[in-house]
Structures are given as structure tokens and as C-alpha cells.
Amino acid sequence: MQGELRGEQRGKIQGKIEALFDILSEYGALPEKLSERIRGEQDLSVLQSWIKTAAKSSSIEEFEEKARI
């Protein structure tokens, strides 16, 4: 049961990361450092916050500034 929960959590995290990349890719190519930072994040609440910030941003630079990445 615990393994299932960890797998479910990893799936949710991966889904949030993919959603964030989908939004940010509309603004152009992501810098490698930013891509690595996003892929390394494991906190769902942080990822959700970043998704909201990305949706309200008009560029990668604006996202980085607002998200303080």
C-alpha cells in the first residue's frame, strides 16, 4: 500500500512538471538550469504555485523573476 502511495505521488509530481513545461515552452526554449530546477522539484505545492505563476507570466524571464527561481 505504501509503495502505491509513493508511486501515486511520483505520478502527480511528474504530471505537474509536464504541465509546467507545456506552459513555459510556449515562451520559447527553456534554459538548461531552469529545466533542471523544475525537474528536481518534488514538492507538489511548489509545483502548483509555479504552474499558476507560469500561466500569469508572458515570458520565461518573467516567470523566473516572479517564481524567484
Order of alpha helices (4+ residues) and beta strands (2+ residues): alpha-alpha-alpha-alpha
